[in-house]
Amino acid sequence: MSKEERTIEERIELTIAVDNGRIDKYLVDEFDNMSRSKIQGLIEEGFIEVNDQEIKSNYKVQAGDQIIVSIPEAEAIDVIPEDIPLDIIYQDQDLIVLNKEQGMVVHPAPGHKSGTLVNALLYQIDDLSGINGEIRPGIVHRLDKDTSGIMVVAKNDEAHVALSEQLADRSMERTYWALVHGIMPHNQGSIDAPIGRDPRNRQRNAVVTEGKEAVSHFKLLEKFEDYSLLEVQLESGRTHQIRVHLNYIDFPIAGDELYGPRKTLEGKGQFLHARRIGFIHPRTGEKMIFEADLPKVFEEELEFLREHRENQ
């Protein structure tokens, strides 16, 4: 849809008193609810003008500039069923347990309107819970695009509510495996540090004093020459929690370019895998525990590191 066809939801006018550097950075500081990438997108589409002229993201804001920010209504996203293979571990009339592949987005959003887990579920599953609306049917919890592993999906609203309550009261077990930079000196430990938006980079979260409570427990599984394999269990469930917490204690996850060093191992994204999930079945009351195999690239990297360690 072109700019001219979009409905403007809000129009904001700003008059600049002093020079303020790049416009994208200035506007991110001005608007708490918009990321830098969102601002840059509005600039590219012509929704942000300076002195009645369209500009680029590197425009330097000057004293006396008149900035107009036009915020368009969100575009509706048609969620279309797609024939995409899924690794379903278990399924019954109430829920599905599956192993999400690395690189798959969980639900449609601007920039990811197809190829998502939801597109695949709609093709393969007749009934999904409707609590989260048309965009996220059945989705009780999510994994980052480049995090692989186990998820539970609700097929009806009753199951969705029961599973969500277990997430909220922290009785649902969620255990991950993470390959991290550095040799962990402790066999086990806990990280209790609040997480919120990183004030220096709005695309990231960080440990900040005003953040929300976040607790992660880790156990050392294996040591390599320059890496460690950890098992991490979530007590809370903040966005990017494991990635933020491990970076905070100076053991960033390998392959995580947002929170750690640039690409250091062969792979597409962070070496973080949701290994195990445990919950009470919403209908039967039975305790259920499932595990998801590591992706091939993760297994191969561990084998390489083991061989390299043994040859030292």
BELWO-V204936 format. One record per pair of residues at least 24 apart in sequence whose C-alpha atoms are under 10 Angstrom apart, sorted by the first residue. I is the first residue (numbers start at 1). GAP is how many residues later the second one is. D is the distance in Angstrom with one decimal. If there is no record, write none. Layout:
I|GAP|D ; I|GAP|D
This chain:
1|74|8.6 ; 2|43|8.5 ; 3|39|10.0 ; 3|42|6.7 ; 3|43|7.3 ; 3|44|7.7 ; 3|69|8.7 ; 4|42|10.0 ; 5|67|9.9 ; 6|65|9.6 ; 6|66|6.2 ; 6|67|7.0 ; 6|68|8.9 ; 6|69|8.3 ; 7|63|9.7 ; 7|64|8.7 ; 7|65|5.6 ; 7|66|5.8 ; 7|67|8.9 ; 7|68|9.4 ; 8|39|9.3 ; 8|62|6.4 ; 8|63|5.7 ; 8|64|4.2 ; 8|65|5.9 ; 8|66|9.5 ; 9|61|7.7 ; 9|62|5.7 ; 9|63|5.1 ; 9|64|5.1 ; 9|65|8.7 ; 10|59|8.2 ; 10|60|6.0 ; 10|61|5.2 ; 10|62|7.0 ; 10|63|8.3 ; 11|36|9.5 ; 11|37|9.7 ; 11|57|7.0 ; 11|58|5.7 ; 11|59|4.5 ; 11|60|6.1 ; 11|61|8.7 ; 12|36|9.6 ; 12|55|8.1 ; 12|56|5.7 ; 12|57|5.0 ; 12|58|6.4 ; 12|59|8.2 ; 13|35|9.9 ; 13|36|9.8 ; 13|37|9.8 ; 13|53|7.1 ; 13|54|5.7 ; 13|55|4.6 ; 13|56|6.4 ; 13|57|8.8 ; 14|36|9.5 ; 14|50|9.8 ; 14|51|8.1 ; 14|52|5.9 ; 14|53|5.0 ; 14|54|6.4 ; 14|55|8.2 ; 15|35|9.8 ; 15|36|9.9 ; 15|47|9.9 ; 15|48|8.2 ; 15|49|6.4 ; 15|50|5.9 ; 15|51|4.8 ; 15|52|6.4 ; 15|53|9.0 ; 16|45|7.7 ; 16|46|6.9 ; 16|47|5.1 ; 16|48|5.2 ; 16|49|5.3 ; 16|50|6.6 ; 16|51|7.8 ; 17|44|9.8 ; 17|45|7.9 ; 17|46|4.9 ; 17|47|5.9 ; 17|48|8.0 ; 17|49|9.8 ; 18|43|8.2 ; 18|44|6.2 ; 18|45|4.2 ; 18|46|7.4 ; 18|47|9.0 ; 19|41|7.7 ; 19|42|5.6 ; 19|43|4.2 ; 19|44|4.9 ; 19|45|8.6 ; 19|46|9.0 ; 20|40|7.0 ; 20|41|5.2 ; 20|42|6.4 ; 20|43|7.9 ; 21|37|8.6 ; 21|38|7.8 ; 21|39|4.8 ; 21|40|5.4 ; 21|41|7.7 ; 22|34|9.5 ; 22|35|7.0 ; 22|36|5.3 ; 22|37|5.5 ; 22|38|4.5 ; 22|39|6.1 ; 22|40|9.5 ; 23|25|9.8 ; 23|27|9.5 ; 23|32|9.1 ; 23|33|8.4 ; 23|34|6.1 ; 23|35|6.5 ; 23|36|5.7 ; 23|37|5.9 ; 23|38|5.6 ; 23|39|9.4 ; 23|44|9.5 ; 24|24|10.0 ; 24|32|8.8 ; 24|33|5.4 ; 24|34|7.1 ; 24|35|8.1 ; 24|36|9.1 ; 24|37|9.4 ; 25|32|8.6 ; 25|33|9.0 ; 25|35|9.8 ; 25|36|9.9 ; 26|34|9.2 ; 26|35|7.9 ; 27|34|10.0 ; 27|40|9.9 ; 27|42|9.4 ; 28|173|9.6 ; 28|174|8.2 ; 29|170|9.2 ; 29|171|9.7 ; 29|173|9.6 ; 32|167|9.9 ; 32|170|9.0 ; 33|169|9.5 ; 34|168|8.3 ; 34|169|9.9 ; 35|166|8.6 ; 35|167|5.6 ; 35|168|6.6 ; 35|169|9.9 ; 36|165|8.4 ; 36|166|6.9 ; 36|167|7.6 ; 37|165|9.1 ; 37|166|8.1 ; 39|30|9.4 ; 39|32|9.9 ; 42|27|8.4 ; 42|28|8.2 ; 42|29|7.8 ; 42|30|8.9 ; 43|26|8.9 ; 43|27|9.8 ; 46|24|8.8 ; 47|24|6.9 ; 47|25|7.9 ; 74|36|8.8 ; 75|34|9.7 ; 75|35|8.0 ; 76|33|9.5 ; 76|34|9.2 ; 76|59|9.8 ; 77|31|7.5 ; 77|32|7.3 ; 77|33|7.8 ; 77|35|9.8 ; 77|36|6.8 ; 77|37|9.6 ; 77|57|9.2 ; 77|58|7.7 ; 78|30|8.8 ; 78|35|7.7 ; 78|36|9.1 ; 78|56|8.7 ; 78|57|8.3 ; 79|28|9.1 ; 79|29|7.1 ; 79|30|9.7 ; 79|34|7.3 ; 79|35|7.5 ; 79|37|9.5 ; 79|39|8.0 ; 79|40|6.5 ; 79|43|8.6 ; 79|55|7.3 ; 79|56|6.6 ; 79|57|9.3 ; 80|28|9.7 ; 80|33|8.8 ; 80|34|7.5 ; 80|35|9.5 ; 80|36|10.0 ; 80|38|8.9 ; 80|39|5.9 ; 80|40|8.9 ; 80|42|7.6 ; 80|43|8.3 ; 81|33|8.8 ; 81|34|9.3 ; 81|35|9.6 ; 81|36|9.9 ; 81|37|7.9 ; 81|38|4.7 ; 81|39|6.1 ; 81|40|7.4 ; 81|41|4.9 ; 81|42|4.5 ; 81|43|8.2 ; 81|44|9.7 ; 82|32|8.0 ; 82|33|7.2 ; 82|34|8.7 ; 82|35|9.4 ; 82|36|8.9 ; 82|37|5.2 ; 82|38|5.2 ; 82|39|8.2 ; 82|40|7.3 ; 82|41|5.5 ; 82|42|8.5 ; 83|32|9.1 ; 83|36|8.0 ; 83|37|6.0 ; 83|38|8.9 ; 83|39|9.0 ; 83|40|6.0 ; 83|41|7.6 ; 84|31|7.4 ; 84|32|8.6 ; 84|33|8.3 ; 84|34|10.0 ; 84|35|7.8 ; 84|36|5.1 ; 84|37|8.5 ; 84|39|8.0 ; 84|40|8.7 ; 85|32|9.6 ; 85|35|7.1 ; 85|36|9.4 ; 85|38|9.8 ; 85|39|8.9 ; 86|31|8.2 ; 86|34|7.2 ; 86|35|8.1 ; 86|38|8.8 ; 87|62|9.9 ; 87|63|9.6 ; 87|205|9.4 ; 88|62|9.5 ; 88|63|9.7 ; 88|64|10.0 ; 88|204|9.9 ; 89|61|8.9 ; 89|62|9.8 ; 89|63|9.9 ; 89|201|8.1 ; 89|202|8.7 ; 89|203|8.0 ; 90|62|9.3 ; 90|200|8.6 ; 91|61|9.7 ; 91|62|9.4 ; 91|64|9.5 ; 92|63|8.7 ; 93|34|8.9 ; 93|61|9.3 ; 93|62|7.0 ; 93|63|8.4 ; 93|66|9.6 ; 93|190|9.5 ; 94|33|9.2 ; 94|34|8.9 ; 94|35|9.2 ; 94|59|8.7 ; 94|60|6.2 ; 94|61|5.0 ; 94|62|6.1 ; 94|63|9.0 ; 94|64|8.3 ; 94|65|6.0 ; 94|66|8.7 ; 94|187|8.7 ; 94|188|7.8 ; 94|189|7.6 ; 95|32|9.8 ; 95|33|8.6 ; 95|34|9.4 ; 95|43|8.6 ; 95|57|6.9 ; 95|58|5.6 ; 95|59|4.6 ; 95|60|5.1 ; 95|61|7.7 ; 95|64|7.1 ; 95|65|8.5 ; 95|68|9.6 ; 95|186|8.8 ; 95|187|9.0 ; 95|188|10.0 ; 96|25|9.9 ; 96|29|9.4 ; 96|32|9.6 ; 96|42|9.2 ; 96|55|8.2 ; 96|56|5.7 ; 96|57|5.1 ; 96|58|6.5 ; 96|59|7.3 ; 97|53|6.9 ; 97|54|5.7 ; 97|55|4.5 ; 97|56|6.4 ; 97|57|9.0 ; 97|180|9.1 ; 97|193|7.9 ; 97|194|9.5 ; 97|195|9.5 ; 98|51|7.8 ; 98|52|5.6 ; 98|53|5.5 ; 98|54|6.6 ; 98|55|8.0 ; 98|192|9.3 ; 98|193|9.5 ; 98|194|7.9 ; 99|49|7.2 ; 99|50|4.8 ; 99|51|4.5 ; 99|52|6.4 ; 99|53|9.1 ; 99|174|9.7 ; 99|175|8.5 ; 99|176|9.0 ; 99|191|10.0 ; 99|192|8.7 ; 99|193|5.8 ; 99|194|7.8 ; 99|195|9.2 ; 99|196|9.4 ; 100|42|9.9 ; 100|43|8.3 ; 100|45|9.3 ; 100|46|9.8 ; 100|47|8.3 ; 100|48|5.4 ; 100|49|5.0 ; 100|50|6.2 ; 100|51|7.0 ; 100|173|9.4 ; 100|174|9.0 ; 100|192|8.9 ; 100|195|9.6 ; 101|44|8.7 ; 101|45|8.2 ; 101|46|7.8 ; 101|47|5.0 ; 101|48|6.6 ; 101|49|9.1 ; 101|172|9.5 ; 101|193|9.6 ; 101|194|7.4 ; 102|41|9.5 ; 102|42|8.7 ; 102|43|6.5 ; 102|44|4.8 ; 102|45|5.4 ; 102|46|4.4 ; 102|47|7.7 ; 102|165|9.9 ; 102|166|7.8 ; 102|167|7.8 ; 102|168|9.0 ; 102|169|9.3 ; 102|170|9.2 ; 102|171|8.6 ; 102|193|7.7 ; 102|195|9.8 ; 103|41|8.5 ; 103|42|5.1 ; 103|43|4.7 ; 103|44|7.3 ; 103|45|7.7 ; 103|165|7.5 ; 103|166|7.7 ; 104|39|9.2 ; 104|40|8.4 ; 104|41|5.2 ; 104|42|7.0 ; 104|43|8.6 ; 104|44|8.3 ; 105|37|9.1 ; 105|38|8.1 ; 105|39|7.1 ; 105|40|4.6 ; 105|41|8.1 ; 105|42|9.5 ; 106|30|8.4 ; 106|33|8.3 ; 106|35|9.3 ; 106|36|6.4 ; 106|37|6.9 ; 106|38|7.6 ; 106|39|6.9 ; 107|27|9.9 ; 107|28|6.5 ; 107|29|5.8 ; 107|30|8.7 ; 107|32|8.3 ; 107|35|8.7 ; 107|38|9.7 ; 108|26|9.8 ; 108|27|6.2 ; 108|28|7.7 ; 109|26|8.0 ; 109|27|9.9 ; 116|29|9.4 ; 121|32|9.4 ; 125|30|8.4 ; 126|29|8.7 ; 127|27|9.0 ; 127|28|5.5 ; 127|29|7.0 ; 128|25|8.0 ; 128|26|6.2 ; 128|27|3.9 ; 128|28|5.6 ; 128|29|8.1 ; 128|32|9.3 ; 129|24|8.5 ; 129|25|5.7 ; 129|26|4.9 ; 129|27|4.0 ; 129|28|4.8 ; 129|29|8.2 ; 129|30|8.0 ; 129|31|6.6 ; 129|32|9.5 ; 130|24|9.2 ; 130|25|8.6 ; 130|26|7.2 ; 130|27|6.4 ; 130|30|8.8 ; 131|25|8.7 ; 131|26|6.3 ; 131|27|9.6 ; 131|29|7.5 ; 131|30|8.4 ; 132|25|9.6 ; 132|28|9.4 ; 139|25|9.8 ; 140|24|6.2 ; 140|25|10.0 ; 140|27|8.7 ; 141|26|8.4 ; 141|96|9.4 ; 142|97|9.6 ; 143|96|9.2 ; 143|97|9.0 ; 143|130|9.4 ; 143|131|8.3 ; 144|95|8.7 ; 144|96|7.7 ; 144|126|9.8 ; 144|128|9.7 ; 145|124|8.6 ; 145|125|9.8 ; 146|109|9.7 ; 146|110|8.9 ; 146|122|7.3 ; 146|123|5.1 ; 146|124|6.2 ; 146|125|8.4 ; 146|126|8.0 ; 146|127|9.1 ; 147|29|9.8 ; 147|31|9.9 ; 147|109|10.0 ; 147|121|9.9 ; 147|122|7.5 ; 147|123|6.6 ; 147|124|7.3 ; 147|125|5.4 ; 147|126|5.7 ; 147|127|7.4 ; 148|28|9.6 ; 148|121|9.7 ; 148|122|9.1 ; 148|123|8.5 ; 148|124|6.7 ; 148|125|4.8 ; 148|126|6.2 ; 148|127|8.6 ; 148|144|9.1 ; 148|145|9.6 ; 148|146|8.0 ; 148|147|7.4 ; 148|150|9.9 ; 149|26|10.0 ; 149|27|8.3 ; 149|28|9.6 ; 149|123|8.4 ; 149|124|5.1 ; 149|125|4.2 ; 149|126|5.9 ; 149|127|8.1 ; 149|128|9.6 ; 149|142|8.6 ; 149|143|5.9 ; 149|144|7.6 ; 149|145|7.4 ; 149|146|8.2 ; 150|24|8.9 ; 150|25|9.4 ; 150|26|9.2 ; 150|123|8.0 ; 150|124|5.3 ; 150|125|6.3 ; 150|126|6.5 ; 150|127|6.8 ; 150|140|7.9 ; 150|141|7.0 ; 150|142|5.6 ; 150|143|8.8 ; 150|144|10.0 ; 151|123|7.9 ; 151|124|9.6 ; 151|125|8.9 ; 151|126|7.5 ; 151|139|9.5 ; 151|140|9.9 ; 151|141|9.2 ; 152|125|8.2 ; 152|126|9.6 ; 152|127|9.4 ; 152|138|9.7 ; 154|128|9.9 ; 158|124|7.7 ; 158|125|8.8 ; 159|122|8.2 ; 159|123|5.5 ; 159|124|7.5 ; 160|122|8.5 ; 161|121|8.8 ; 162|117|9.9 ; 162|118|8.7 ; 162|119|8.4 ; 162|120|5.7 ; 162|121|9.0 ; 163|116|7.6 ; 163|117|8.0 ; 163|118|8.1 ; 163|119|6.9 ; 166|113|7.3 ; 166|114|8.1 ; 166|116|9.8 ; 167|68|9.4 ; 167|69|8.4 ; 167|70|8.2 ; 167|112|9.1 ; 168|68|8.4 ; 168|69|8.9 ; 169|66|9.5 ; 169|67|9.1 ; 170|64|8.6 ; 170|65|6.1 ; 170|66|6.7 ; 170|67|8.7 ; 171|64|8.6 ; 171|107|8.5 ; 171|108|7.2 ; 171|109|8.7 ; 172|62|9.3 ; 172|63|8.9 ; 172|105|7.2 ; 172|106|5.7 ; 172|107|4.9 ; 172|108|7.8 ; 172|117|9.9 ; 173|60|7.5 ; 173|61|7.5 ; 173|62|8.2 ; 173|103|7.6 ; 173|104|5.3 ; 173|105|4.6 ; 173|106|6.5 ; 173|107|9.9 ; 173|116|8.5 ; 174|58|8.5 ; 174|59|5.9 ; 174|60|5.9 ; 174|61|8.2 ; 174|62|9.7 ; 174|63|9.4 ; 174|100|7.3 ; 174|101|7.9 ; 174|102|5.9 ; 174|103|4.8 ; 174|104|6.7 ; 174|105|9.1 ; 174|115|9.9 ; 175|41|10.0 ; 175|42|9.4 ; 175|43|9.4 ; 175|56|6.8 ; 175|57|5.7 ; 175|58|4.4 ; 175|59|6.6 ; 175|60|9.7 ; 175|98|8.7 ; 175|99|6.1 ; 175|100|5.7 ; 175|101|5.0 ; 175|102|6.4 ; 175|103|8.8 ; 175|116|9.3 ; 176|42|9.3 ; 176|54|8.2 ; 176|55|5.6 ; 176|56|5.1 ; 176|57|6.3 ; 176|58|8.2 ; 176|66|8.8 ; 176|96|6.9 ; 176|97|5.4 ; 176|98|4.3 ; 176|99|4.9 ; 176|100|6.7 ; 176|101|9.0 ; 177|41|9.4 ; 177|42|9.6 ; 177|43|9.9 ; 177|44|9.0 ; 177|52|7.0 ; 177|53|5.7 ; 177|54|4.6 ; 177|55|6.2 ; 177|56|8.9 ; 177|94|8.1 ; 177|95|5.9 ; 177|96|5.3 ; 177|97|6.5 ; 177|98|6.1 ; 177|99|9.1 ; 177|117|8.8 ; 178|40|9.7 ; 178|42|9.9 ; 178|43|9.8 ; 178|50|8.2 ; 178|51|5.8 ; 178|52|5.2 ; 178|53|6.4 ; 178|54|7.3 ; 178|64|8.7 ; 178|65|9.1 ; 178|68|9.3 ; 178|74|9.3 ; 178|75|6.4 ; 178|76|8.1 ; 178|92|8.5 ; 178|93|5.8 ; 178|94|4.6 ; 178|95|6.5 ; 178|96|8.9 ; 178|97|9.6 ; 178|120|9.7 ; 179|42|9.9 ; 179|43|9.4 ; 179|44|9.8 ; 179|45|10.0 ; 179|48|6.8 ; 179|49|5.8 ; 179|50|4.6 ; 179|51|6.3 ; 179|52|9.0 ; 179|72|9.2 ; 179|73|8.6 ; 179|74|5.8 ; 179|75|5.9 ; 179|76|8.9 ; 179|91|8.4 ; 179|92|5.6 ; 179|93|6.8 ; 179|94|9.2 ; 179|119|8.7 ; 179|122|9.5 ; 179|123|8.6 ; 180|43|9.9 ; 180|46|8.8 ; 180|47|5.6 ; 180|48|5.4 ; 180|49|6.4 ; 180|50|7.4 ; 180|63|9.8 ; 180|66|8.0 ; 180|67|9.1 ; 180|70|9.3 ; 180|71|5.6 ; 180|72|5.5 ; 180|73|4.2 ; 180|74|5.1 ; 180|75|8.8 ; 180|76|9.4 ; 180|80|9.4 ; 180|90|9.3 ; 180|91|7.9 ; 180|92|9.0 ; 181|43|9.7 ; 181|44|9.8 ; 181|45|6.3 ; 181|46|4.7 ; 181|47|6.6 ; 181|48|9.1 ; 181|65|9.6 ; 181|66|9.4 ; 181|69|8.2 ; 181|70|5.3 ; 181|71|5.7 ; 181|72|6.2 ; 181|73|5.9 ; 181|74|9.4 ; 181|79|8.6 ; 181|80|9.0 ; 181|83|9.5 ; 182|41|9.0 ; 182|42|8.7 ; 182|43|8.3 ; 182|44|5.2 ; 182|45|4.7 ; 182|46|6.3 ; 182|47|9.8 ; 182|68|8.1 ; 182|69|5.9 ; 182|70|8.3 ; 182|71|9.5 ; 182|72|9.7 ; 183|37|9.7 ; 183|39|9.4 ; 183|40|6.4 ; 183|41|7.2 ; 183|42|7.4 ; 183|43|6.0 ; 183|44|5.5 ; 183|45|5.4 ; 183|46|9.1 ; 183|68|8.3 ; 184|35|9.6 ; 184|36|7.2 ; 184|37|9.9 ; 184|38|9.2 ; 184|39|7.5 ; 184|40|9.7 ; 184|42|9.6 ; 184|43|8.0 ; 184|44|6.1 ; 184|45|8.7 ; 184|46|8.7 ; 184|66|9.8 ; 184|67|7.8 ; 185|35|8.7 ; 185|38|9.5 ; 185|43|9.6 ; 186|32|9.4 ; 186|33|8.1 ; 186|34|7.1 ; 187|31|8.4 ; 187|32|5.8 ; 187|33|4.9 ; 187|34|8.0 ; 187|35|9.6 ; 187|43|9.3 ; 188|29|7.6 ; 188|30|5.5 ; 188|31|4.2 ; 188|32|5.9 ; 188|33|9.3 ; 188|42|9.0 ; 188|43|9.2 ; 188|44|9.5 ; 189|27|8.6 ; 189|28|5.9 ; 189|29|5.4 ; 189|30|6.6 ; 189|31|8.9 ; 189|43|9.6 ; 190|25|7.1 ; 190|26|5.7 ; 190|27|4.2 ; 190|28|6.1 ; 190|29|8.9 ; 190|42|9.2 ; 190|43|9.4 ; 190|44|10.0 ; 190|55|9.8 ; 191|24|5.6 ; 191|25|5.2 ; 191|26|6.3 ; 191|27|8.1 ; 191|51|9.6 ; 191|54|6.7 ; 191|55|8.4 ; 191|57|9.1 ; 191|58|8.3 ; 192|24|6.6 ; 192|25|8.6 ; 192|43|9.7 ; 192|44|10.0 ; 192|53|8.5 ; 193|48|9.8 ; 193|51|9.7 ; 193|52|7.5 ; 193|55|8.9 ; 194|44|9.3 ; 194|47|9.6 ; 194|51|9.2 ; 195|43|7.1 ; 195|44|8.4 ; 195|45|9.1 ; 195|46|7.4 ; 195|49|7.9 ; 195|50|8.5 ; 196|42|8.6 ; 196|43|8.8 ; 196|45|9.8 ; 196|48|9.8 ; 197|42|9.7 ; 203|55|8.4 ; 204|35|9.4 ; 204|36|8.3 ; 204|40|8.5 ; 204|54|7.2 ; 204|55|7.7 ; 205|33|9.3 ; 205|34|7.5 ; 205|35|7.0 ; 205|36|8.3 ; 205|38|9.2 ; 205|39|6.7 ; 205|40|9.9 ; 205|53|9.8 ; 205|54|9.0 ; 206|33|10.0 ; 206|34|9.0 ; 206|35|8.8 ; 206|37|9.4 ; 206|38|5.9 ; 206|39|8.1 ; 206|41|9.0 ; 206|42|7.9 ; 206|53|9.2 ; 207|34|9.5 ; 207|37|7.1 ; 207|38|7.5 ; 207|40|9.7 ; 207|41|7.1 ; 211|27|10.0 ; 212|24|9.7 ; 212|26|7.9 ; 213|24|9.4 ; 213|25|8.4 ; 214|24|6.6 ; 214|25|9.9 ; 214|27|7.3 ; 214|28|9.6 ; 214|31|8.7 ; 215|26|8.5 ; 215|27|9.3 ; 215|30|8.6 ; 216|25|7.9 ; 216|26|7.1 ; 216|29|7.5 ; 216|30|9.2 ; 217|25|9.5 ; 217|28|10.0 ; 218|24|9.8 ; 218|28|9.5 ; 222|80|9.7 ; 222|84|9.4 ; 223|82|9.3 ; 223|83|8.9 ; 223|86|9.0 ; 224|78|9.0 ; 224|81|6.3 ; 224|82|6.8 ; 224|83|9.7 ; 224|84|8.4 ; 224|85|6.0 ; 224|86|9.4 ; 225|80|7.7 ; 225|81|8.9 ; 225|83|7.9 ; 225|84|6.0 ; 225|85|9.7 ; 225|87|8.8 ; 226|79|9.1 ; 226|83|9.5 ; 227|24|8.8 ; 227|25|10.0 ; 227|26|9.4 ; 227|27|8.3 ; 227|75|9.9 ; 227|78|8.4 ; 228|25|9.5 ; 228|26|9.7 ; 228|74|10.0 ; 228|77|9.9 ; 229|24|9.6 ; 229|42|9.7 ; 229|73|8.7 ; 230|42|9.7 ; 231|41|9.9 ; 231|42|9.6 ; 231|43|9.7 ; 231|44|8.7 ; 232|40|9.8 ; 232|41|9.9 ; 232|42|9.3 ; 232|43|9.5 ; 233|41|9.6 ; 233|42|9.9 ; 233|43|9.4 ; 233|44|10.0 ; 242|30|8.8 ; 243|27|8.9 ; 243|29|8.6 ; 265|36|8.0 ; 266|31|7.9 ; 266|32|9.4 ; 266|34|9.7 ; 266|35|7.8 ; 267|30|6.5 ; 267|31|8.1 ; 267|34|8.8 ; 268|29|8.9 ; 270|28|9.7 ; 271|24|9.5 ; 271|26|8.9 ; 271|27|6.6 ; 271|30|9.4 ; 272|26|8.7 ; 273|25|8.7
